[in-house]
């Protein structure tokens, strides 16, 4: 199944503080997102993982994620987008723009999670969307 997954749980320690801050400032239940490909591999941009990457082995059925099935016609182009951008750095300053007025508006060579997910799905100006807005976009525009 091709889908988007939105993290709604809280990790222990400093990562958990980040989860709470994102949810507070965005006014929504999510603090991270992943794109899940039909082969089970996922992709996103993650600060903890150093930027844009593919990953195997995330348990999306553990109750910590909300999963939105996506139109399978979007999968091939989404994977191609991640293959081109894998290895790019995480855009921490771009992500901070949702909570601080001096955050970068857009970085051409860095990504944050919702920006990478929506860019891969073909959404223009994806840097404008936080993770909770990305969940709304996936629910309304990209749903299977």
C-alpha positions as CSV (number, residue, x, y, z in Angstrom):
1,X,0.0,0.0,0.0
2,X,1.3,3.5,-0.9
3,X,0.5,5.8,2.0
4,X,1.5,8.8,4.1
5,X,2.0,8.2,7.8
6,X,1.8,10.9,10.5
7,X,3.4,10.5,13.9
8,X,1.1,11.3,16.8
9,X,3.1,9.8,19.7
10,X,5.8,11.3,22.0
11,X,9.3,9.9,22.2
12,X,11.2,10.0,25.4
13,X,13.8,12.8,26.2
14,X,14.7,15.7,23.9
15,X,13.0,14.2,20.8
16,X,9.8,14.1,22.9
17,X,10.1,17.8,23.7
18,X,10.4,18.4,19.9
19,X,7.2,16.3,19.3
20,X,5.3,18.5,21.9
21,X,6.6,21.8,20.5
22,X,5.7,21.0,16.9
23,X,2.2,19.9,17.9
24,X,1.8,23.0,20.1
25,X,2.9,25.5,17.5
26,X,1.1,23.9,14.7
27,X,-2.1,23.2,16.6
28,X,-2.4,19.6,15.5
29,X,-1.7,16.1,16.6
30,X,1.3,15.3,14.5
31,X,5.1,16.0,14.7
32,X,6.6,14.0,11.9
33,X,5.6,12.3,8.6
34,X,6.8,9.5,6.3
35,X,5.8,8.4,2.9
36,X,5.3,4.6,2.8
37,X,5.9,2.8,-0.5
38,X,4.1,-0.4,-1.5
39,X,7.3,-2.4,-0.9
40,X,7.2,-1.4,2.8
41,X,10.1,1.0,2.5
42,X,9.5,4.5,3.8
43,X,11.1,7.9,3.0
44,X,11.2,11.3,4.6
45,X,13.6,14.0,5.8
46,X,14.6,13.5,9.4
47,X,16.8,15.7,11.7
48,X,17.8,12.6,13.7
49,X,18.7,10.7,10.6
50,X,20.7,13.6,9.0
51,X,18.3,14.6,6.2
52,X,16.5,13.0,3.3
53,X,16.6,9.2,3.5
54,X,14.9,5.9,2.9
55,X,14.2,3.6,5.8
56,X,13.1,0.1,6.4
57,X,11.5,-1.4,9.5
58,X,9.3,1.3,10.9
59,X,6.2,-0.2,12.6
60,X,3.4,1.9,11.3
61,X,0.8,-0.4,12.9
62,X,1.9,0.2,16.5
63,X,-0.8,2.9,17.3
64,X,1.8,5.8,17.1
65,X,0.9,6.7,13.5
66,X,-2.1,7.7,11.5
67,X,-1.8,6.2,8.0
68,X,-3.5,7.8,4.9
69,X,-3.7,5.6,1.8
70,X,-2.6,7.6,-1.2
71,X,-3.5,7.4,-4.9
72,X,-1.1,4.7,-6.2
73,X,-0.7,6.6,-9.5
74,X,1.5,9.0,-7.5
75,X,4.0,6.4,-6.2
76,X,6.4,6.1,-9.1
77,X,7.0,9.9,-9.2
78,X,7.3,10.1,-5.4
79,X,9.9,7.4,-5.3
80,X,11.8,9.1,-8.1
81,X,11.7,12.4,-6.2
82,X,13.3,10.8,-3.1
83,X,15.9,9.0,-5.2
84,X,17.0,12.4,-6.6
85,X,17.0,14.1,-3.2
86,X,18.3,11.4,-0.9
87,X,21.3,12.6,1.1
88,X,20.2,16.2,1.2
89,X,20.6,17.8,4.6
90,X,17.7,18.4,7.0
91,X,16.3,22.0,6.8
92,X,16.2,22.9,10.5
93,X,16.0,26.6,9.9
94,X,13.2,26.1,7.4
95,X,11.3,24.0,9.9
96,X,11.9,26.5,12.6
97,X,10.1,29.2,10.5
98,X,6.8,27.7,11.8
99,X,7.7,28.7,15.4
100,X,10.3,31.6,14.9
101,X,9.9,34.6,12.7
102,X,13.6,34.4,11.5
103,X,13.4,30.9,10.1
104,X,14.3,30.5,6.4
105,X,11.5,30.6,4.0
106,X,12.9,28.0,1.6
107,X,16.2,26.2,1.0
108,X,16.8,24.7,-2.4
109,X,19.2,22.0,-1.1
110,X,17.6,21.1,2.3
111,X,14.3,19.5,3.3
112,X,12.1,18.9,6.3
113,X,9.7,16.1,6.6
114,X,6.4,17.6,5.4
115,X,8.3,19.5,2.7
116,X,9.8,16.3,1.3
117,X,6.6,14.4,1.5
118,X,4.5,17.0,-0.3
119,X,7.2,17.8,-2.9
120,X,7.4,14.1,-3.7
121,X,3.7,14.1,-4.2
122,X,4.0,17.0,-6.7
123,X,2.7,19.8,-4.4
124,X,4.2,23.2,-5.4
125,X,5.8,25.4,-2.7
126,X,5.7,22.5,-0.2
127,X,8.0,24.4,2.2
128,X,4.9,26.4,3.2
129,X,3.3,23.4,4.8
130,X,4.0,22.0,8.3
131,X,3.3,18.4,9.1
132,X,-0.3,19.0,10.3
133,X,-1.1,20.9,7.1
134,X,0.5,18.2,5.1
135,X,-1.9,15.7,6.7
136,X,-4.8,17.8,5.6
137,X,-3.5,18.0,2.1
138,X,-3.0,14.2,1.9
139,X,-6.5,13.7,3.3
140,X,-8.2,16.0,0.8
141,X,-6.1,15.9,-2.4
142,X,-4.0,12.8,-2.6
143,X,-6.2,10.2,-0.9
144,X,-6.7,6.9,-2.8
